[in-house]
């Protein structure tokens, strides 16, 4: 860093009319001979501040980038972008297509295709030759597949701009950005295949399949939300009924406890009344006995 500073200073001072001599010798040790007047030292100080400040900024930027890389590694973004096609919906569509072909174009009673057809022509012939109900089953399976593709496309549309910004800043690895591009190519291939399958069902349907898939997905989400809402309401009704039953049980228990307390207090009052009667009778007997004894003593005196 010191040698860079002195090389820059040499270029600057060589153009200054007050410079007398400037020599820099490279290597592990170097010496500098400079004959300058006092007016050049502020220039040297400013230049030194600029160089040190630039180095500090570069060090700080590298440190922040390293922290970002460590964070992304912790969250698993430094390797590959996790992305897969809707395998479940694709398999279901292919199974439905094979089932429809076996149902209407297999066996001795199946219609015979014209001779000389290519594979693409045969596929177009048997799909469009199906009954309307079978075409509806075919279209529904394809629509579900396209709706699942829409979800993947939305995920990729959100991820790609974010990943591109991080990749430009050298935060993301090359392999991660390459995996994003691979996912984009994978989605494009899937879109092309779905549009091809839609074209087999009806001319122009390839232009309608994905807008229909968006509406289908929206409708499916609404149905799921309504079902969840109904489930939550049923759960709330059960909870309220349970709370009402619990409250009823508590009221019955409180009434039973109040009745028991009343009975206990009545029993205590009855027992207290018996004791009071017994005490009164005892006092009466004692008074009668005392009176009888007094009368006897009077009779004896007489």
HUDA-V178823 format. One record per backbone hydrogen bond with DSSP energy under -1.0 kcal/mol. CO is the residue of the C=O (numbers start at 1). NH is the residue of the N-H. Records with the same first field share a line. If there is no record, write none. Layout:
# HUDA-V178823
CO: NH, NH
This chain:
# HUDA-V178823
1: 5
2: 6
3: 7
4: 8
5: 9
6: 10
7: 11
8: 12
9: 13
10: 14
12: 15
13: 16
16: 19
21: 35
35: 20
37: 40
40: 44
41: 45
42: 46
43: 47
44: 48
45: 49
46: 50
47: 51
48: 52
49: 53
50: 54
51: 55
52: 56
53: 57
54: 58
55: 59
56: 60
57: 61
58: 62
59: 63
60: 64
61: 65
62: 66
63: 67
64: 68
65: 69
66: 70
67: 71
68: 72
69: 73
70: 74
71: 75
72: 77
85: 87
86: 90
87: 91
88: 92
89: 93
90: 94
91: 95
92: 96
93: 97
94: 98
95: 99
96: 100
97: 101
98: 102
99: 103
100: 104
101: 105
107: 110
118: 122
119: 123
120: 124
121: 125
122: 126
123: 127
124: 128
127: 130
131: 135
132: 136
133: 137
134: 138
135: 139
136: 140
137: 141
138: 142
139: 143
140: 144
141: 145
142: 146
143: 147
144: 148
145: 149
146: 150
147: 151
148: 152
149: 153
150: 154
151: 155
152: 156
153: 157
154: 158
155: 159
156: 160
159: 163
160: 164
161: 165
162: 166
163: 167
164: 168
165: 169
166: 171
167: 170
173: 177
174: 178
175: 179
176: 180
177: 181
178: 182
179: 183
180: 184
181: 185
182: 186
183: 187
184: 188
185: 189
186: 190
187: 191
188: 192
189: 193
190: 194
191: 195
192: 196
193: 197
194: 198
195: 199
196: 200
198: 202
202: 205
204: 207
205: 209
208: 212
209: 213
210: 214
211: 215
212: 216
213: 217
214: 218
215: 219
216: 220
217: 221
218: 222
219: 223
220: 224
221: 225
222: 226
223: 227
224: 228
225: 229
226: 230
227: 231
228: 232
229: 233
230: 234
231: 235
232: 236
233: 237
234: 238
235: 239
236: 240
237: 241
238: 242
239: 243
240: 244
241: 245
242: 246
243: 247
244: 248
245: 249
246: 250
247: 251
248: 252
249: 253
250: 254
251: 255
252: 256
253: 257
254: 258
255: 259
256: 260
257: 261
258: 262
259: 263
260: 264
261: 265
262: 266
263: 267
264: 268
265: 269
266: 270
267: 271
268: 272
269: 273
270: 274
271: 275
272: 276
273: 277
274: 278
275: 279
276: 280
277: 281
278: 282
279: 283
280: 284
281: 285
282: 286
283: 287
284: 288
285: 289
286: 290
287: 291
288: 292
289: 293
290: 294
291: 295
292: 296
293: 297
294: 298
295: 299
296: 300
297: 301
298: 302
